[in-house]
């Protein structure tokens, strides 16, 4: 949500920032509604003053026995009461109209975000690791001999439809090991607080992080009104909703391993084979809640936390900064981390780390107070640390061997009972 006072003071800057996202100017529409709302409030205050004055005079007229004046003033009070009700309704309607419009306007990009229209204009920041040279043609994850039996898309389709998978045996254990490894890394080495939170949330939580109202079709809603979370960013960030946090306690740093659910409404025909794009998947999410002056440094720190997962697993990656045309709705700035997938001969996104400034905090009224200071909105940040299914894909494709087995990263061996590979027959050994 945007600060209406900032739009009033610098409408040109607001429109210029929207233009960087490829959007038409909106300040005039916003300020027209705001002006009508403020005019109704001002007129209401004038009418209330007149009503109060007339109310005082009613008693005086009655005491004097001036019946005509008494009736005139009483009628005036009644008329003013009716007008006040009308003006209050106008103000409420305009307030709701303004809030509804502001709720659909995306966050404004920071000045150092590269200008661009789409993903082709994103800017690479760095690379880590060298993609492995194979002496055979590397396969995609679902084609590897030791994996195909226990990565069952046909059974999942029978149970649930397309874009689901059933994992069994060694593949299921490897998937679980990855989630445990990531969570342990973030808690033990990065100092994040582990959280186990609901995956069903109310409308207010989805609104607070920006999924509602604009992106309802991308999420699943139950028949009794709960939403299945698309990411635990929703739950973790909303810890600040309606709160007045102690400034001395910031930053708050959380991580959570949860199921996530997305309808993928806009991705028909994309990544239809394999595990890359699923309706149900698991992710280890990181969320930070900070003071405004700390959010940019925190953004870089969170990016390094996500990168360290891939480095520990010996997975080559590159980090890019998204251009203005490719950023998400709530982000001021986003770093995407793309892992190398030899089966696709391409880097693919495995983590997205964003700073949202006070955009989400304003939507959910999340504030803090410094010692002796006035309330301020917190800044919120979120990032994948990382997507478990996509990390599984990367481990399988980068570790595949010519015989159809998979050599597993050393960091995972303790989570697999000392096992170091998946055999061509699909067993851990």
SVG drawing of the C-alpha trace seen along z (x, -y; Angstrom):
<svg xmlns="http://www.w3.org/2000/svg" viewBox="-44 -35 78 87">
<polyline fill="none" stroke="black" stroke-width="0.4" points="0.0,0.0 1.2,-3.5 1.4,-6.6 -1.3,-8.9 0.6,-11.9 3.7,-11.1 1.5,-10.9 -0.1,-14.3 3.4,-15.9 5.2,-14.4 2.6,-13.1 5.1,-13.5 7.6,-11.2 4.9,-8.6 3.9,-8.5 7.5,-8.4 8.1,-5.4 5.0,-3.7 6.2,-4.5 9.4,-2.6 7.2,0.5 5.5,-0.2 2.3,-1.5 0.2,-4.6 0.1,-7.6 -2.3,-7.0 -1.7,-10.0 -4.5,-12.0 -7.1,-9.3 -5.8,-8.7 -5.8,-12.4 -9.3,-13.0 -10.8,-10.4 -8.7,-11.7 -9.9,-15.2 -13.5,-14.1 -13.0,-12.2 -11.3,-15.1 -14.0,-17.6 -16.7,-15.4 -14.8,-15.2 -14.3,-19.0 -18.0,-19.7 -19.0,-17.2 -16.9,-19.0 -18.5,-22.3 -22.0,-20.8 -21.2,-19.3 -20.1,-22.8 -23.4,-24.3 -25.4,-21.4 -23.6,-22.0 -24.3,-25.7 -28.0,-25.2 -28.4,-22.6 -27.2,-25.1 -29.6,-27.7 -32.6,-25.3 -32.5,-25.2 -32.2,-29.0 -35.2,-29.5 -37.3,-27.1 -36.3,-28.9 -37.4,-32.2 -40.7,-30.8 -39.9,-31.7 -41.8,-28.8 -41.2,-29.8 -37.5,-30.1 -37.5,-26.8 -39.2,-25.0 -36.9,-26.5 -33.8,-25.5 -35.1,-22.0 -35.8,-21.5 -32.4,-22.8 -30.8,-20.3 -32.7,-17.5 -31.8,-18.6 -28.2,-18.9 -28.3,-15.4 -29.6,-14.0 -26.9,-15.9 -24.2,-14.7 -25.3,-11.1 -25.1,-11.6 -21.6,-13.2 -20.3,-10.5 -21.5,-7.9 -19.8,-9.8 -16.6,-9.9 -16.8,-6.2 -17.5,-5.3 -14.6,-7.5 -12.3,-6.1 -13.1,-2.5 -12.7,-3.5 -9.3,-5.0 -8.2,-2.0 -9.4,0.3 -7.4,-1.6 -4.3,-1.9 -4.4,1.9 -4.1,2.6 -1.0,0.4 2.3,2.3 5.3,1.2 7.7,-1.4 11.1,-0.2 14.2,-1.6 16.3,-3.9 19.1,-1.4 16.8,1.3 17.6,1.6 15.1,0.4 13.6,3.1 10.5,4.7 10.9,8.3 13.3,11.1 15.6,10.4 16.5,7.1 17.6,8.6 21.2,7.9 23.6,10.6 25.5,9.7 27.8,12.8 28.3,16.5 29.5,19.2 30.9,22.6 31.7,24.0 29.1,26.2 30.3,29.8 31.5,31.1 29.9,34.5 31.3,37.3 27.8,38.3 24.6,36.4 23.1,35.3 19.5,36.1 16.7,34.2 15.8,35.3 12.8,37.4 14.8,39.3 17.6,40.5 17.4,44.3 17.8,44.5 15.1,41.9 12.3,42.7 10.7,45.5 10.3,43.4 9.4,40.1 5.9,41.1 3.9,38.5 1.4,41.1 0.3,42.1 0.1,38.4 -2.1,37.7 -4.4,40.5 -4.7,39.1 -4.7,35.4 -4.3,34.5 -1.4,32.7 1.4,30.8 1.6,33.2 4.2,35.9 4.5,38.8 8.0,39.4 9.0,42.7 12.1,44.5 15.5,42.9 14.0,39.8 11.6,39.1 14.3,39.4 16.6,37.2 13.9,34.6 13.3,34.7 17.1,34.5 17.4,31.4 14.6,29.6 16.2,30.6 19.7,29.5 18.5,26.1 16.5,25.4 19.5,26.5 21.8,24.2 19.6,21.2 19.0,21.8 22.5,22.9 24.7,20.8 22.5,17.8 20.7,17.2 17.2,17.5 14.3,18.5 12.6,21.7 8.8,21.5 6.1,24.1 3.1,22.1 -0.3,22.8 -0.7,23.3 -4.3,22.1 -4.8,18.3 -7.5,15.7 -8.2,13.0 -6.4,10.4 -3.1,12.3 -3.2,12.7 -4.0,9.0 -1.2,8.0 1.5,9.5 -0.1,8.5 -1.6,11.7 -5.1,10.2 -7.0,8.7 -5.1,8.7 -3.8,12.3 -6.6,14.4 -6.7,16.6 -3.1,17.7 -4.0,19.2 -6.4,21.9 -9.3,21.0 -11.2,23.5 -15.0,23.7 -15.0,22.1 -12.9,19.1 -9.4,20.0 -6.6,19.7 -3.8,22.2 -0.6,20.3 1.5,19.8 4.5,19.3 5.1,19.0 6.1,15.4 2.4,14.9 2.4,16.3 5.8,15.1 5.4,11.5 2.0,11.2 3.5,11.8 3.9,8.0 0.3,7.4 -1.4,4.9 1.6,5.0 3.7,2.3 7.1,3.9 10.0,2.9 12.6,1.2 15.3,2.7 14.2,6.2 14.7,5.7 15.6,7.3 13.3,10.3 14.6,13.2 12.5,16.2 12.6,19.4 9.9,22.0 9.7,25.2 6.2,25.6 4.0,27.0 3.1,24.3 0.2,24.2 -0.1,22.3 -2.7,22.6 -0.1,21.6 -3.0,19.9 -0.7,17.9 1.7,20.7 -0.3,23.0 2.1,24.9 5.2,24.0 7.4,26.6 4.7,29.3 7.1,32.2 9.0,32.9 8.9,31.3 9.9,27.7 6.4,26.2 3.9,27.9 0.6,27.0 1.9,28.4 5.6,28.0 7.8,27.4 10.0,24.5 12.2,23.2 11.3,19.5 13.2,16.7 11.5,13.5 13.1,10.5 11.4,7.6 13.7,4.6 14.0,0.9 13.9,-1.2 17.6,-2.0 18.6,1.6 16.5,3.2 19.0,2.8 21.9,4.4 19.4,7.1 18.5,7.8 22.1,8.5 22.5,10.7 19.4,12.8 20.7,13.2 24.0,14.6 22.0,16.9 20.3,18.4 23.5,18.6 25.2,20.4 22.7,23.3 23.8,23.9 27.5,23.5 27.3,26.1 25.6,28.4 28.2,27.7 25.6,26.4 26.7,23.8 24.5,20.7 24.2,17.2 22.6,14.2 20.7,11.6 18.9,8.4 15.4,8.2 14.6,5.3 11.5,3.0 9.4,5.0 10.1,8.4 9.7,7.6 6.8,9.0 3.9,6.8 5.2,6.1 8.9,5.8 11.1,2.7 14.1,4.7 14.6,8.4 17.6,10.7 16.9,14.0 19.3,16.9 19.3,19.3 20.8,22.8 22.5,24.6 20.5,27.6 22.6,29.6 19.6,31.6 18.1,28.3 21.5,26.7 20.2,23.6 20.1,21.7 16.7,21.8 15.3,19.8 15.6,21.5 15.3,18.5 13.9,15.0 14.9,12.6 13.0,9.3 12.9,6.2 9.4,4.6 10.2,1.5 7.1,0.4 4.7,1.6 3.5,4.7 3.7,3.1 1.3,0.3 -1.2,3.0 -1.1,4.9 -0.3,1.9 2.9,3.4 4.8,0.8 7.6,0.4 8.7,-2.2 12.2,-3.3 12.9,-4.3 11.3,-7.6 10.2,-7.8 7.0,-7.9 5.5,-4.8 7.1,-3.9 6.3,-1.3 8.7,1.7 10.4,2.8 9.7,6.4 11.9,8.8 11.3,12.3 13.3,14.9 13.4,18.6 16.1,20.4 15.5,22.4 12.7,24.2 13.1,27.9 11.8,29.5 13.9,27.4 16.9,28.1 16.2,31.8 16.1,31.4 19.5,29.6 21.1,32.2 19.9,35.0 20.9,33.4 24.3,32.2 25.2,35.4 24.0,37.9 26.4,40.6 26.7,42.3 25.2,45.6 22.0,43.8 22.9,43.3 23.4,40.1 26.4,39.0 25.1,36.9 26.8,33.8 28.9,34.5 26.8,32.0 23.8,34.4 25.6,37.6 24.9,37.1 21.2,36.6 21.1,39.9 22.6,42.2 26.1,41.9 24.8,42.9 26.6,41.2 24.7,42.0 21.6,43.3 22.3,46.5 21.0,47.0 18.4,49.3 17.1,46.5 18.6,47.5 20.6,45.3 24.1,46.7"/>
</svg>
